[in-house]
Amino acid sequence: VQLQASGGGLVQAGGSLRLSCAASGLTFSTSRMGWFRQAPKKEREFVATINWSGGNTAYADSVKGRFTISRENGKNTVYLQMNSLKPEDTAVYYCAAGATAAPVAWGQGTQVTVSS
């Protein structure tokens, strides 16, 4: 399984970024996908998850109302639209395949830096 995340970068507070994660080596259309993040000196934390059809999503309280997870099964890609970014959103963002509690595969991570 390979998960290739992209779209990170440096943005000012209040700005937006869209992360993408291209998947291969798995049956993407039936896989739950998710995003996690890890800030410096902190543990990796859950951000968002989406079921196979896109009809069921869930978010961490800290990003609810600002971030949106979506997917295109025809492109084997999951997205994370991040709006109203805050400095505390600064982290390395990872996409993951599988159940939120125990993902079966991780991407390599993409850095998101939000300046104040």
Secondary structure as a PSIPRED ss2 file (coil, helix, strand):
# PSIPRED VFORMAT (PSIPRED V4.0)

   1 V C   1.000  0.000  0.000
   2 Q E   0.000  0.000  1.000
   3 L E   0.000  0.000  1.000
   4 Q E   0.000  0.000  1.000
   5 A E   0.000  0.000  1.000
   6 S E   0.000  0.000  1.000
   7 G C   1.000  0.000  0.000
   8 G C   1.000  0.000  0.000
   9 G E   0.000  0.000  1.000
  10 L E   0.000  0.000  1.000
  11 V E   0.000  0.000  1.000
  12 Q E   0.000  0.000  1.000
  13 A C   1.000  0.000  0.000
  14 G C   1.000  0.000  0.000
  15 G C   1.000  0.000  0.000
  16 S C   1.000  0.000  0.000
  17 L E   0.000  0.000  1.000
  18 R E   0.000  0.000  1.000
  19 L E   0.000  0.000  1.000
  20 S E   0.000  0.000  1.000
  21 C E   0.000  0.000  1.000
  22 A E   0.000  0.000  1.000
  23 A E   0.000  0.000  1.000
  24 S E   0.000  0.000  1.000
  25 G C   1.000  0.000  0.000
  26 L C   1.000  0.000  0.000
  27 T C   1.000  0.000  0.000
  28 F H   0.000  1.000  0.000
  29 S H   0.000  1.000  0.000
  30 T H   0.000  1.000  0.000
  31 S C   1.000  0.000  0.000
  32 R C   1.000  0.000  0.000
  33 M E   0.000  0.000  1.000
  34 G E   0.000  0.000  1.000
  35 W E   0.000  0.000  1.000
  36 F E   0.000  0.000  1.000
  37 R E   0.000  0.000  1.000
  38 Q E   0.000  0.000  1.000
  39 A C   1.000  0.000  0.000
  40 P C   1.000  0.000  0.000
  41 K C   1.000  0.000  0.000
  42 K C   1.000  0.000  0.000
  43 E C   1.000  0.000  0.000
  44 R C   1.000  0.000  0.000
  45 E E   0.000  0.000  1.000
  46 F E   0.000  0.000  1.000
  47 V E   0.000  0.000  1.000
  48 A E   0.000  0.000  1.000
  49 T E   0.000  0.000  1.000
  50 I E   0.000  0.000  1.000
  51 N C   1.000  0.000  0.000
  52 W C   1.000  0.000  0.000
  53 S C   1.000  0.000  0.000
  54 G C   1.000  0.000  0.000
  55 G C   1.000  0.000  0.000
  56 N C   1.000  0.000  0.000
  57 T E   0.000  0.000  1.000
  58 A E   0.000  0.000  1.000
  59 Y E   0.000  0.000  1.000
  60 A C   1.000  0.000  0.000
  61 D C   1.000  0.000  0.000
  62 S C   1.000  0.000  0.000
  63 V C   1.000  0.000  0.000
  64 K C   1.000  0.000  0.000
  65 G C   1.000  0.000  0.000
  66 R C   1.000  0.000  0.000
  67 F E   0.000  0.000  1.000
  68 T E   0.000  0.000  1.000
  69 I E   0.000  0.000  1.000
  70 S E   0.000  0.000  1.000
  71 R E   0.000  0.000  1.000
  72 E E   0.000  0.000  1.000
  73 N H   0.000  1.000  0.000
  74 G H   0.000  1.000  0.000
  75 K H   0.000  1.000  0.000
  76 N C   1.000  0.000  0.000
  77 T E   0.000  0.000  1.000
  78 V E   0.000  0.000  1.000
  79 Y E   0.000  0.000  1.000
  80 L E   0.000  0.000  1.000
  81 Q E   0.000  0.000  1.000
  82 M E   0.000  0.000  1.000
  83 N C   1.000  0.000  0.000
  84 S C   1.000  0.000  0.000
  85 L C   1.000  0.000  0.000
  86 K C   1.000  0.000  0.000
  87 P H   0.000  1.000  0.000
  88 E H   0.000  1.000  0.000
  89 D H   0.000  1.000  0.000
  90 T C   1.000  0.000  0.000
  91 A E   0.000  0.000  1.000
  92 V E   0.000  0.000  1.000
  93 Y E   0.000  0.000  1.000
  94 Y E   0.000  0.000  1.000
  95 C E   0.000  0.000  1.000
  96 A E   0.000  0.000  1.000
  97 A E   0.000  0.000  1.000
  98 G E   0.000  0.000  1.000
  99 A E   0.000  0.000  1.000
 100 T C   1.000  0.000  0.000
 101 A C   1.000  0.000  0.000
 102 A E   0.000  0.000  1.000
 103 P E   0.000  0.000  1.000
 104 V E   0.000  0.000  1.000
 105 A E   0.000  0.000  1.000
 106 W E   0.000  0.000  1.000
 107 G C   1.000  0.000  0.000
 108 Q C   1.000  0.000  0.000
 109 G C   1.000  0.000  0.000
 110 T E   0.000  0.000  1.000
 111 Q E   0.000  0.000  1.000
 112 V E   0.000  0.000  1.000
 113 T E   0.000  0.000  1.000
 114 V E   0.000  0.000  1.000
 115 S E   0.000  0.000  1.000
 116 S C   1.000  0.000  0.000
